[in-house]
């Protein structure tokens, strides 16, 4: 069966060069070719933590999820805070990546927030700059790196977290935490730094991007900033759109940072998708070892894996019920991230999906080394048959 090429006003020039005679074994009448998805927030853990994930395993997982371009965050060892350190990561990418892997450079030395990193030297090779995993606590430091990013024409992607408000918390400070005796993370720890950074972005002219927003206050602050003309974009992740703290279980696969918030927060994020406040969906794919995720909510490492499940989940739970259109999902996963981060869309990068295939999410079959997902056991629709990057097959489903 031949695949149907997705036609959309979002990418009118999309004309994938599908190999002549390419056919796909399926009983489906809905085999569709999409432009390659783009995720500007992943963790591939290499160099430094290859027992969690490698460039190879992470990029293969991404290809299976339909992604042809991803941007790994810099919380690595060594942190890519200089050209020499960034080159260590780039060498591993050249050796192991099966898709386009475009790394971040760090904002500050060792992501400690005390001294600015060598942004100028890294700028030609870094997709953008971030201290993801840690919030920049000092207003003066954030202002300084914003000015330098603005001068370099690079996006600053911020992990917004006020350490003084964390108080040892590890899940949302809501009903579940209160009922089960857990320490909570308040919403203010996220939205207060966003408010500060919006003010600084307006002052410096920096292209400011907010990572993984999870609270209603964050949505409203960004909505207002856009209305005021501030150069700000934001992302959220599938788990914040499909889950809230009423879905929590006493397992590490439900623990991530930011945490799952309240139902009202989830509804505000969905409203942000509909009105354009939320610009893109990123996975924050964050693999850990099985042992690191086996210590319950209190003791497990923060982070879940998402690359192989993002599109099927969002297609099944948002597009099929009519919450958002397929075009809007493609705008969030293909067009907007590429536009904001300057990542070209090529007709040699595409992904082929059977949109009728129904199956149960089973992390045992993931290509990622990480297996922790709160969506284990969910029934979804949509299976990736093939992903092509740069004209080469990066993933093909085994018959």
N, C-alpha and C positions, 0 to 999 in steps of 0.2 A: 504494500500500500504506500502510495506517495504521500508526503506531508503537505499540508496547506500552509503557505507563508502568511503570517499574521500581517494584515493590512491595517494601518493606523495612521491618522494624521500626525501622531507624535513623532514618527520617523518615516516620512514619505519616501525617502531615498533608500530605505532598507531593502537590499536585493541580495540575499545570501547566495553564495556560489555553492549550491549543494552538489556533491559529486554525481555525475550522470549515472542513472540506474540505481541510485540509493533508494532502498525500500526498507520498511520497518515491519517486523512481524508483530501484528496486533489485530485483534478483532474490532478495534475501535474505529469509529468514523470521525474522531476528533483528534487527529495527529496534527499538531500545529508547530510551526517554526517561529520562535521569538528571537529578538536580538539578545545577546548575552547579558545576563543580569550583572549588576555592579554593587559590591558591598564595601562601603568605606570604613567599616569597623569590624575587624576580625583579629584574633590572636592565634598566631601560628607557632609561638613558643620557642622559635629557633632563631638565633643561637641562645644557649643557656639552659633550656628546659625541654630538651627533645624527648624526654620520657613522657611528656604530656601530649606533644604534637610535633611534627616536623613540617618544613615547607612542603615536602613531598606529600605527606598524608593530608595536610590541610588543604593544599591546592587540588588534590584528587577529590576530596570531599566537596569542595566548592564546585568543581566541574560537575559532579553528580547532582548538585543542587541547581545547575543551570547557570552558574556564574562564570564569566570569562575575565573579570577584573575584580581584584580585591585589594584592600589596603590594610596591612597588618600594623598593629599598634606597637609602640616602642618599649613596652615594659619587658625588656629582655636582659640578657647578661652576655656581653656588655650592653648597656643602654646605648642606642645609636644617637649619641649626643655630640659626636664629632664625625668628620668625614671618614677617618680611619675606622671608627666603630661601625658606622653605617655601611662601609665597604665589606665588613665581615658578613653582615646580613645579605647584602647584594650578591656576594659570591655564592652563598647558599641558595639564593633564589635562582641564580643562573644555572646552578647545578640541578636543582630538584623540582622547580615549579613546572606544572603542566598547563597553567593559564597565566595571565598577566598579574603579577604580584608587585604592587607599587607601595613601598614601605613609607611610614611616617618617620620623620626625625623628631627627637625629643625637644621640648621647649627649654628645659633646664638641665644642668649637669647631673647625671644619674637620677633624673626626675626628682631631685630633692627640693626644688623650688628656691634655691639659695643663690645660684649663679646661672646666668643665661648660657645655653648651649651655643655651639658655633653654627648658628643658623645660616649665615652667609655661605659658608663652605658647603653645607649640605643641601642648600636650596635647589641646585640644578638636578639633584638626584632623589629628593624627597617629594612624595605626593603632597604632603602638608606637614604641619607641626602640631604635636600634642604631648602632654604628659599623662596620657590616659592611664587609669588605675590610681591616679592621685590628682587631687585638685591643687591648683596653684593657690596657696593660702595668702600670699602677700599681694596687696593691691598694687604696690609699687612695682613688684616684679611682673605682674600681669600687664600693667601699662607698658613697661619697657619691652616685653616680648611682643606685645600687640603692635607697637610702633615699628619694630624691626620686621615683623611679618607683613605689615602694610607696605613698607618700603620695598620688600622683596616680591610683593604681589602673591603671597602664599596664604592659604587658608589656615587659621588657627582653630583647631578642634579641641574643645574644652570638656574635660571630665569635671563636672561641677559638684563639689563636695566640700562642705565646711567641716573640717575635722573637729572643731570645738563643739559641734552639735551632735556628734555621733554617739558619745556616751556608752561605748561598748555594744551598740546595737548591731543586729545582724539580719533582722527581717523588718518589715514595715511596722511602725508604731501604731498599730490599729487593733481591731477587735480580736484577731487571732492571737496576736502577741499577748494581749491582756488575758485572754481565756486560757492560754497554755503556759504562762509564766516565762515568756521569752523577752529578751531585751530588744527594744524597738529602735529603728532609725526614723527620725522625724522627717517629714516632707521639707521642712525649712532648710535642712542640710543641703538639699538640692537647689531649691528655688532662690535662696538668698545669694549664693554666688552667681547665679544667672543674672539676677537684678544688678549686681555689681558690674559684671562683665558687659552687659548691655550698655551701661553708662560709659564704660571705658571704650567700647567699640565705637560708640557715637563720637567720643572725644578723639580717638586715634585714626578713625577711618579703616580699621582692620576688618577684613572679611572673617567674620566670627561664626563658628559653627558649634552648636551645642550637641554633645553626644547623649545618647540613650535617655531622653527625657521620660519621666515616669509620673509626674504629678500634675494636677489640674492647674496649680499656680504657675508652673513652668510654662504650660500651654498659653495661659493668659498673658504672662509677661512677654513671651515671644510674639504673640499676636499683636499686642500693643506696640512693641518695638518695630515690627514690620510696618504697622500703620504710620509710625513716626519717621519712617525712612531709614532706620538703622540697617546696616548690611549684615543681617543675621539669617542663618538657616538652622534647621534642627533635624534630628532623626529620632525615631523611636524604634523599638524592636518587636518582633511578633509576640513574644510572651507578655509584653505590657498591653497589647491590644486584645489578647485572647484569654488572659488569666487575671485574677486579682487575689487578694489575700484570703478570700473565702475558699479558694481552691488549694491552699497550702496543705501539705502532708508532712509528717515528721521524717523527711528524707532529704538528703543533700541535693538531689536533683531539682529541688524547688528553691534552691538558694543561689541568688545572683545579686549583683550590685550595679545599679540601684535594685532594691527589692521589689517584689510584686506589691503594688499599692492597693488602695480600696477600689470598690466597684465604681465610685464616683470619679476617681482618677482615670480609670480605664475608659469610662464613657467620655470624659473630656478629651482624651487622646483620640478617640474615634471621631469626635466632633472636629478636632484639629486636622485629621486626615481629610475630612469632607470639605472644610473651608480653606484649605491650603496653608494653614499654620504649620503643620508638620510637612516637611519637604520630602523626606525619604524614609525608607525602612532599611535599617541595617541590622545585622543579626547579633552583633557582639558575641560571636562564636568564641567561646572561652573554655577549651578543654583542660581537664585535669585527669590525673590517674584515678583508677577505681578506688584505691585506698583513700585518697584525698577527698573523695565525694561520699565516703561511707560512714561519716561521723555525725549524721543527723543535721538538723538546722543549725545548732549552736556550733558544732565543731568542724563542719565541712568547709572546704575552700569555696569562695565565691565563683560562680560561673557555670554556664551550661553550653552545650553544643547545639548549633542551629542551622548550619549551612545546608544540610541535606533535607531539612524539613520545612524551610521557610516558605517557599512558593506553594507546595501542596497544602500547608496549613492555611495560608492566607487566601488561596483560591477556594478552598473548601468552606472556610468559615466566614469569609467576607464577600467574595465575589459570587459564589453560588447562591447565597441567600439574598443577594441584592443590596448588601450594605454599601459596597463600593463597586464601581464598574471594573471590568478587566483593563480597560484603558488607564484608569486611575492607578491600578496596581502596577502596571508597566511604567507609568510615569514615576512612581515611587521607587521602583526597583531597577529601572534602566536609565530613564532620561535625566531625572533630577540629580542623582549622585554624580553622573558623568559631567553634567553641565557645571555643577558647583565646583568640582575638583579638577576640571579640565582633562577628563579622561575620554578620549575619542571613541565614537561608536563606529565600528568597522563591519562591513558586510561579511568579513571573514570570521567574525565572532558571532556565533548563534547557538541556540539550544532547541532541541526537538522534544516535544512533550506529548504524551498520550493523556489527554484531559479526561478521559472516561475511566481510566484504570483506577480501581478502588482497592485499598490495602490497609493493613494495620501497621502503624509505626513500630518498628522493632529495632532498637539501637544495637542489638547484637550484629546486625548486618551493616552498620555504618562503616564507611571508609575512613572516617576520622578515628584517631586513637582514643578520643574522648567518647564516652557513651552516655553521659548524664543528660537526660532531657525530661522535663515535666510532661512532655507529650507522649511518652511511652504508652502504647495501647490505644491511642486515638486512631479512629478510622478517617482516612483522608482520600481525596481524589486527585489524580494528577501524578504521573510517573515520568521522570526524565529518561528518554531513550538514548539521547546522544547530545554531547556538547562539543562544539568545534571552536578552537581558539587559534587565530592566525592561520586559518585554513587547515589546521591539523586536528585530528580527533583527540580530545582531551579525556573524554569519557564515552563509553558505549555500554549500554546495558547488556549484560550477559544473557544469552537466550536460555 
